[in-house]
Each structure stands twice: as C-alpha cells, then as structure tokens.
Amino acid sequence: SPAALCAQILIGDELIGIDQILITDTSCILEDIRKNIAGPNGSSTCLHLQRRGGEMGTGAHSAFFRYSVTLQRSVLKLGLDAGKRETEKENEQEREREQNRERVAILKSQ
C-alpha cells in the first residue's frame, strides 16, 4: 500500500484527519474514512496523524508528535506475491529506520 511504502507511518500512529476533514471519535464513521482515502489511481490524499511519545516513538513522556503525509494512490495489489513483496520492503524499511536511530544516538552522544 502507499502508506506502507512511504515508511513514515508506524503501527500505533493515530489517524486524525484526511485532507481537510478532521476525524473525531464521535463523528468518525469507518465507511466515510474509506471513501475519503480511496480515489482514482495516481491522485493524492493527505493523511494527518499523531504519534505518542515524540517523533521516533520512543519518548518517556506522553506528548504527541503530529505530522502529515501526502500519499499518491495506486492500484491495490492482491495475492500472496504482493503481500510477500510488501513484507520484504517493510522489513528493509524497518532496518533502515533502526540504522537511522542508531546514527542519531551516536551523533547525540558526541
């Protein structure tokens, strides 16, 4: 999926808006969210998200880091091969994120 490929959205991040639409607990209907995320192949949508504990998701405090990601919609790929490629790409992206976290830690310690 475009969200998985962007490598910025992590498990546990909370969707708080789509394009100009604010999502609230009381007014949020799953079907409305699906309709706003779906769209023509090649078009784009902006997701607004928040992550607890800071940008890297590792802070000891409960502050929220809010960010937006613009995604280009693509054709949904179904089947075992698509899922396998997606998982391999996600694993590679997680390794890259871990390497980046290690680099940041080294730089901060200097």
N, C-alpha and C positions, 0 to 999 in steps of 0.2 A: 504494500500500500504506500501511497505517497507519504503518509505520516511516519511510517516505519523507516522509509528510505531517507527522510530528512535528518534522522539521527539526533534531533533536538528534543523530541517528546519522549519522556520516560514513563515507565509504569508508575502509577500513583499520581501523575500530574492531573490536575482537575481542569476540565473544560469550563470556561466561564463566559465565553462568547464566540459567536461565529459572524464574521464580517461586522456589520453594525448592530447585530442582535445580541443583547445581554441575556444570558441564561441564568435564571434564578431557580431555587429549589421549588418554589410554589408555582411558577408558571411554566416550568420545563416539561414538555411532552416529548418522549423519545421519537415519535414519528416526525414531529416538527424539526428536531435536530437532524435526523436522517435527510429530510428534504432540503435543509439548508446546506448540509455538507455535500450532498450529491449534486451533480451538474454535468454539463457537457464535457467530453474528453478535451483536454487542453486548456479549459478555463481554470481560473484560480479562485481560491477561497482563503480567507484569513481566519485562523483559529487563535483565540485568546485563551491563554492557560495560566495556571498558577501552580507553583511547587512549594511545598512546605520545607522550611529549613535552608533556604538560600539557593543560589544558582546551581551549585553542584549537588544539592540534595543531601548534604552531609552535616549541615549545621546543627549545633546543640540547642538552638533556640527554635521557637515555633513561628518565626516570621515567614511571610510568604514572598516568594520571588515571582513576579508577574512578567509574562513575556508573550509575544505574538509570533506566529509562524505562518507565512504565506505558502500555500501548497498548490501545485498545479495538478489538477485532476487527471487521472489516467484510467484506462480500461482495467477493470478488476480482473485479476488473473486467478483462475481456479485450478485445482488439481494438485496432486502430490508434488510434482516437479516445481510448481510455482511456490508452494509452501517451503520446500527444501531450499530453494534459492534464497527465499526471503529470510529463512533462519540462518543460513550461512552468512548472508550480508549483515544481519543483526549481530551475529557473533563477532564478525570483523569490526563492526562499528563499536561494539562494547569494548573490544580490545584497544581500539584507538582512543576511546574516551578514558580508559584506565591509564594508558600511557600518558595522555594529556594531564590527568590528575596527578600522576607521579612527577611530571615535569614541573607543574605548578608548585607542588610541595617542595621540590628541590630548590626552585627559584625563591620561594618564600623563606627557606631556611638559610639562604646565603646572605 
